[in-house]
Amino acid sequence: MNSRGGLEEMKALILKLEEKRMLDREEFVRLIGWRAARLGRAAGSPGEQEGSPVGSPLPDPAVAGKSTGGAAQNDAGKSTGGAAQNVAGKVTGEAARDVAGNVTGGAAQNVAGKVTGEAAGNFAGESTGQVAQKAVGNAAGGADGEGEALDAFLFDRADRVRKAIYGNKVYIRGLIEFTNYCRNNCYYCGIRRGNGRASRYRLTEEEILACCRSGYELGFRTFVLQGGEDPYHTDDRVVKLVAAIRAEFPDCAITLSIGEKSRESYQRFYDAGADRYLLRHETADDAHYRRLHPPELSLENRRRCLWDLKEIGYQVGCGFMVGSPWQTVGCLAQDLMFIGELEPHMVGIGPFIPHRDTPFAQCEGGTAEMTLFLLGVCRLMLPEVLLPATTALGTALADGREQGIKAGANVVMPNLSPGNVRKKYLLYDNKICTGDEAAESLQSLREHMAGIGYEVAVDRGDHKKYI
């Protein structure tokens, strides 16, 4: 598949996707695998196999490294005095020991005695304060000429499709990260319940309304309330908050991103005035989902939530991480198949970036290149989709937001949260939270978008089906 014929075959698949708005699973595997192989991330030759890794190829059940500061943090947020970090269950037998030598991906494998519980067992992450970005940005070896040629072809098609529907408009959403408390313990997330090093906060209703007022004056007409699944924020409190925002800003869209709830809860929020709901499915492969989440969370329930939201009448957003641990070409193909089935109004795609205080601290990050490629694919699948150039993409690449727009995205989400809490809402390391991604830098954003031929729109930016 290194021949020009291989490139032409991939171009033909892209043209088929543009025409049919869908490929079958085998075709997605071939397309994604071909591109992944040219980033050095897919195993085998030529690399189109469904099981070829896209995410960190570290072996299961143990991912290891060194724990700086004396001790790795365990799942309950307690320091174990230098013992390896335990994710699911307790480590029995001898203490974990490092195995000398290299394993796939260059990380040292940690061998423990026995691990109880269902999920992967022992993770001793390295807390260096730096993102483990070996593969974030440019992949090892860089993209070859054929990969870049396919990107250019895809992005040109995606740009044409997007401009035919939305013109050169880029829609802005004011992001308000109102709580970093979370009851869940997802293995990849920096605000997971078990992270005892996280500096927790909650914004009051008045602080949230103040963010909305500031955003409204700046020109924002969509407010995105994002937070962990915080037990403090009961349905009654969320309903009261949404109603207060709706009463003061009747011409604005209200987006919630607060996790898994019952259908009854979603209905109450909708009735109070919420318009949209973002709930990334993270991965549509059940086995992969179980590797990323503790046993009490399930892909089945996540899918149920998304279907409930759509049936109620929300503009619904799903999405996934690119390059998460144990992700394969087949996983990404399954993500695209699920998105084709759900037909969401928004899709959030960003590279996996590890957080130093999570079990995945030593895993490689996802590539910006593959993230951009999948943005283009999603635009062809869902021409009317509202597609963000995510903060994670902007973290992975200095010009990630601009590259995302050129690849087919048409939404950016500057941060309206108070300055004193922005660095506390860290889902991953080195998240950008000041500068051009901040709402206060809206003029700079306008200039950057104008520089690549796009215009920041001051309106709600609804999906075409809701206009």
C-alpha positions in Angstrom: 0.0 0.0 0.0 3.0 2.3 -0.3 2.3 2.6 -4.0 0.6 5.5 -5.7 -2.2 3.1 -6.5 -2.8 2.8 -2.7 -3.1 6.5 -2.4 -5.6 6.6 -5.3 -7.6 3.9 -3.7 -7.8 5.9 -0.5 -8.9 9.0 -2.4 -11.6 6.9 -4.0 -12.9 5.9 -0.5 -13.0 9.5 0.5 -15.0 10.4 -2.6 -17.3 7.5 -1.9 -17.7 8.8 1.7 -18.6 12.3 0.4 -21.2 10.9 -1.9 -22.8 8.2 0.3 -22.0 9.9 3.7 -21.0 6.5 5.0 -18.6 3.6 4.4 -18.9 0.1 5.7 -16.8 -1.0 8.6 -14.2 -2.8 6.5 -13.7 0.4 4.4 -13.3 2.5 7.4 -10.7 0.1 8.7 -8.8 0.3 5.4 -8.9 4.1 5.3 -7.9 4.7 8.9 -5.4 2.0 8.9 -3.7 3.3 5.8 -3.4 6.8 7.3 -2.3 5.4 10.7 0.4 3.3 9.1 1.9 6.4 7.6 2.2 8.0 11.1 4.1 5.0 12.4 1.3 4.0 14.7 -0.2 1.0 13.1 1.4 -2.4 13.6 2.1 -4.8 10.8 2.5 -4.3 7.1 0.8 -2.6 5.4 -1.0 -1.6 8.6 -4.6 -1.7 7.6 -5.5 -4.5 10.0 -8.4 -3.9 12.3 -6.4 -4.7 15.4 -3.5 -2.4 14.5 -2.9 0.0 17.4 -3.5 3.7 17.2 -3.3 4.4 20.9 -0.5 3.6 23.2 0.7 0.0 22.6 1.6 -0.6 26.3 0.8 -4.1 27.4 -2.1 -5.0 29.6 -2.4 -5.3 32.5 0.5 -3.2 33.6 1.7 0.2 32.5 4.7 1.5 34.5 7.2 4.2 34.8 8.8 6.0 37.7 6.9 7.8 40.4 8.6 11.1 41.2 8.0 12.8 44.5 8.4 9.5 46.3 5.0 7.8 45.8 2.5 7.0 43.2 -1.1 8.0 44.0 -3.6 5.1 44.5 -7.1 5.1 43.2 -8.6 6.5 46.3 -6.3 9.5 46.2 -4.0 8.2 49.0 -0.2 8.1 48.8 1.1 4.5 49.2 4.7 5.5 50.1 6.3 4.4 46.9 4.1 1.5 46.0 2.7 1.2 42.5 -0.7 2.8 41.8 -3.6 0.4 42.0 -6.5 1.0 39.6 -9.1 -1.7 39.9 -8.9 -3.8 43.0 -5.9 -4.5 45.3 -2.5 -5.7 44.3 -1.6 -8.9 46.1 1.6 -10.8 46.3 5.0 -9.1 46.0 5.3 -5.4 45.4 5.5 -4.3 41.8 8.9 -4.4 40.2 10.2 -2.8 37.1 11.3 -5.1 34.3 14.6 -3.9 32.7 14.6 -3.4 29.0 12.3 -1.8 26.6 8.8 -2.8 25.7 6.6 -1.6 22.8 6.3 2.2 22.9 9.5 2.6 25.0 7.9 2.4 28.4 9.1 0.1 31.1 6.7 -2.7 32.0 5.7 -3.1 35.6 5.1 -6.6 36.8 3.0 -7.1 39.9 2.1 -10.2 41.9 -1.6 -10.6 41.3 -4.3 -8.1 40.7 -7.9 -8.6 41.8 -10.9 -6.9 40.2 -11.9 -6.8 36.5 -10.1 -3.9 35.0 -6.4 -3.6 34.2 -4.4 -3.7 37.4 -1.2 -1.8 38.2 -0.3 1.6 36.9 2.7 3.6 38.4 2.7 6.9 36.6 5.5 9.3 36.3 4.6 12.7 37.9 7.0 15.1 36.2 4.6 18.0 35.6 5.1 17.5 31.8 2.7 16.0 29.3 3.9 12.6 28.1 3.5 13.8 24.5 5.8 11.5 22.6 3.2 11.1 20.0 1.1 14.3 20.4 1.8 16.7 17.6 4.1 15.1 15.1 4.2 11.3 15.3 7.5 9.5 15.5 9.1 9.7 12.1 6.6 12.2 10.8 4.0 11.8 8.1 5.2 10.7 4.8 4.4 12.3 1.5 1.5 10.0 0.7 -0.1 10.6 4.1 0.2 14.4 3.7 -1.2 14.1 0.1 -4.3 12.2 1.4 -4.7 14.8 4.2 -4.7 17.6 1.6 -7.2 15.8 -0.6 -9.5 15.1 2.4 -9.3 18.5 3.9 -10.1 20.2 0.5 -13.2 18.0 0.2 -14.3 18.7 3.8 -13.8 22.4 3.4 -15.9 22.5 0.3 -18.7 20.6 2.0 -18.6 22.8 5.1 -18.6 26.1 3.2 -21.5 24.9 1.0 -23.6 24.7 4.2 -22.1 27.2 6.7 -20.0 29.5 4.5 -16.9 30.7 6.2 -18.5 31.2 9.6 -16.9 29.9 12.7 -19.3 29.7 15.7 -18.1 30.5 19.2 -19.3 29.0 22.4 -18.5 30.4 25.8 -17.2 27.6 28.0 -18.0 27.8 31.7 -16.3 25.0 33.7 -18.4 25.3 36.8 -17.3 22.3 38.9 -14.3 19.9 38.9 -15.8 17.6 41.5 -16.7 14.2 40.0 -18.1 11.0 41.4 -16.5 8.9 38.6 -13.1 7.4 38.4 -12.4 7.2 34.7 -8.8 6.1 34.3 -7.8 8.9 31.8 -9.3 11.9 33.5 -7.5 14.4 35.7 -10.6 15.3 37.7 -11.4 11.7 38.5 -12.7 11.0 42.0 -9.4 9.2 43.0 -7.1 12.1 42.2 -6.4 13.5 45.7 -4.0 16.1 44.2 -6.8 17.9 42.3 -7.6 21.3 43.7 -11.4 21.2 43.8 -13.9 24.0 43.3 -17.5 24.8 42.5 -18.8 28.1 41.1 -21.9 29.6 42.7 -25.0 30.4 40.7 -24.1 34.1 40.8 -20.6 33.4 39.6 -21.9 31.4 36.7 -24.4 34.2 35.8 -21.5 36.7 36.0 -19.6 34.6 33.5 -22.6 34.7 31.2 -23.0 38.4 31.5 -19.3 38.9 30.6 -19.7 36.6 27.7 -22.8 38.2 26.4 -21.1 41.6 26.3 -18.2 40.0 24.4 -20.6 38.7 21.8 -21.2 35.1 22.9 -24.7 33.7 22.3 -24.1 30.1 23.5 -23.0 29.2 27.0 -21.6 25.7 27.6 -21.9 24.6 31.3 -19.4 21.8 31.7 -18.5 20.0 34.8 -17.8 16.6 36.4 -20.7 14.5 37.7 -20.8 16.5 40.9 -23.3 15.0 43.5 -23.8 18.5 44.9 -25.5 19.6 41.7 -28.7 17.8 42.1 -31.4 17.9 39.4 -33.2 20.7 41.4 -30.0 22.8 41.4 -29.3 22.3 37.7 -32.9 23.1 36.8 -32.8 26.3 38.9 -29.5 27.3 37.3 -30.7 26.7 33.7 -33.9 28.5 34.3 -32.0 31.5 35.7 -29.8 31.7 32.6 -32.8 31.2 30.3 -34.7 34.1 32.0 -31.8 36.5 31.8 -30.5 35.5 28.3 -33.6 34.4 26.3 -31.8 34.8 23.0 -28.9 32.5 23.9 -28.4 28.8 23.6 -27.6 26.8 26.7 -25.5 23.7 26.4 -25.0 21.2 29.3 -22.1 18.8 29.6 -22.5 17.2 33.0 -22.4 13.5 32.3 -24.8 10.5 32.6 -28.2 11.1 34.0 -31.6 9.5 33.9 -34.0 10.2 31.1 -36.2 12.0 33.6 -33.4 14.3 34.6 -32.6 15.1 31.0 -36.2 16.0 30.4 -36.3 18.3 33.4 -33.2 20.2 32.2 -34.7 20.5 28.7 -38.0 21.8 30.0 -36.1 24.4 32.1 -34.5 25.8 29.0 -31.4 23.7 28.0 -31.0 23.4 24.2 -28.0 21.2 23.7 -26.1 18.4 25.5 -22.6 17.2 25.0 -21.7 13.7 26.1 -18.7 12.1 24.5 -19.0 8.4 24.2 -15.2 8.1 24.3 -15.1 4.8 22.5 -17.9 2.7 20.8 -16.0 -0.5 21.3 -17.3 -2.2 24.5 -14.0 -4.0 25.4 -12.1 -0.8 24.9 -14.6 1.1 27.0 -14.0 -1.3 29.9 -10.3 -0.7 29.7 -10.8 3.1 30.0 -13.4 3.1 32.8 -14.1 1.4 36.2 -16.6 -1.5 36.2 -19.5 0.6 37.4 -19.5 2.6 34.1 -20.7 1.0 30.9 -20.9 1.8 27.2 -24.5 0.5 27.2 -25.6 3.2 29.6 -23.6 5.9 27.8 -25.3 4.9 24.5 -28.7 4.9 26.3 -28.1 8.5 27.5 -27.3 9.7 24.0 -30.4 8.1 22.5 -32.5 9.5 25.3 -31.1 13.0 24.7 -31.8 12.9 21.0 -35.4 11.6 21.5 -36.1 14.4 24.0 -35.2 17.0 21.4 -31.7 18.2 22.4 -29.1 19.1 19.9 -26.8 16.3 20.9 -23.0 15.9 20.8 -21.0 12.8 21.2 -17.3 12.2 20.5 -14.2 10.3 21.3 -10.5 10.6 22.1 -7.9 9.8 19.4 -5.0 7.6 20.5 -6.4 6.6 23.9 -4.6 3.6 25.5 -5.3 0.3 23.6 -7.3 2.0 20.9 -7.0 0.2 17.6 -8.0 1.0 14.0 -11.0 -1.2 14.6 -12.0 0.9 17.6 -12.0 4.1 15.5 -14.0 2.3 12.8 -16.5 1.4 15.4 -16.7 5.0 16.6 -17.5 6.2 13.1 -20.1 3.5 12.6 -21.8 4.5 15.9 -21.7 8.2 14.8 -23.3 7.3 11.5 -26.0 5.4 13.4 -26.7 8.2 16.0 -26.4 11.1 13.5 -25.5 13.6 16.3 -25.7 17.3 15.8 -22.2 17.9 17.3 -19.1 15.7 17.4 -16.2 16.4 19.7 -12.9 14.8 18.7 -9.5 15.5 20.4 -6.2 13.7 20.9 -5.8 11.8 24.1 -3.3 13.7 26.3 -2.2 11.9 29.5 -2.6 13.5 33.0 0.3 13.0 35.4 -2.1 12.0 38.3 -4.0 9.2 36.5 -3.3 5.6 35.8 -2.5 6.5 32.2 0.3 8.9 33.1 2.9 7.0 31.1 0.9 6.3 28.1 1.6 8.0 24.8 -0.7 10.7 23.6 -2.7 10.6 20.5 -1.5 12.3 17.4 -2.8 15.7 16.1 -2.5 14.4 12.6 -4.9 11.5 13.1 -7.3 13.8 15.0 -7.3 16.2 12.0 -7.8 13.4 9.6 -10.9 12.2 11.6 -12.3 15.7 11.7 -12.3 15.7 7.9 -13.9 12.3 7.8 -16.7 13.4 10.2 -17.4 16.5 8.1 -17.9 14.3 5.0 -20.1 11.9 7.0 -22.3 14.6 8.6 -22.1 17.7 6.3 -24.3 19.8 8.7 -22.5 18.7 11.9 -21.2 21.4 14.3 -17.6 20.3 14.7 -15.3 21.9 17.3 -11.6 22.5 17.0 -11.1 21.4 20.5 -8.9 22.7 23.3 -7.0 19.4 23.4 -6.1 19.9 19.7 -4.9 23.4 20.5 -2.8 21.9 23.3 -1.3 19.3 21.0 -0.4 21.8 18.3 0.4 25.5 18.7 -1.9 26.2 15.7 -4.2 23.3 16.4 -7.4 25.3 16.4 -6.6 26.9 13.0 -5.6 23.5 11.6 -8.8 22.0 12.9 -10.9 24.7 11.1 -9.1 24.0 7.9 -9.7 20.3 8.3 -13.5 20.8 8.5 -14.3 22.1 12.0 -16.5 25.1 12.4 -16.8 25.7 16.2 -14.3 27.0 18.8 -15.0 27.2 22.5 -13.2 30.1 24.3 -13.1 29.9 28.1 -15.4 32.1 30.1 -14.6 30.6 33.4 -13.1 32.9 36.1 -9.4 33.1 35.7 -8.7 31.8 39.2 -10.2 28.3 38.4 -9.2 27.7 34.8 -6.0 25.9 35.7 -7.9 23.7 38.2 -10.1 22.1 35.5 -7.4 19.9 34.1 -8.7 16.8 32.4 -5.2 16.4 30.9 -1.7 18.0 31.5 -0.6 21.3 30.0 -4.1 22.3 29.0 -4.1 25.8 27.5 -6.3 28.1 29.6 -4.9 31.6 29.0 -4.1 33.4 25.8 -6.1 33.2 22.6 -8.3 30.4 23.8 -9.6 32.6 26.6 -12.8 34.6 26.0 -11.0 37.8 26.7 -8.9 37.3 23.6 -11.9 37.3 21.3 -10.4 40.0 19.1 -7.2 38.0 18.6 -9.4 34.9 17.7 -11.2 37.0 15.1 -7.8 38.0 13.6 -6.5 34.5 13.5 -9.7 33.2 11.9 -9.6 36.0 9.3 -6.0 35.2 8.6 -7.1 31.7 7.3 -10.2 33.0 5.5 -12.9 32.6 8.2 -15.2 34.9 10.1 -16.3 34.6 13.8 -20.1 34.6 13.8 -22.0 36.3 16.6 -25.1 34.2 16.9 -26.3 31.0 18.5 -24.9 28.8 15.8 -27.6 26.2 15.8 -27.5 23.0 13.7 -29.2 23.6 10.4 -32.1 21.3 11.4 -32.9 23.6 14.3 -33.0 26.9 12.4 
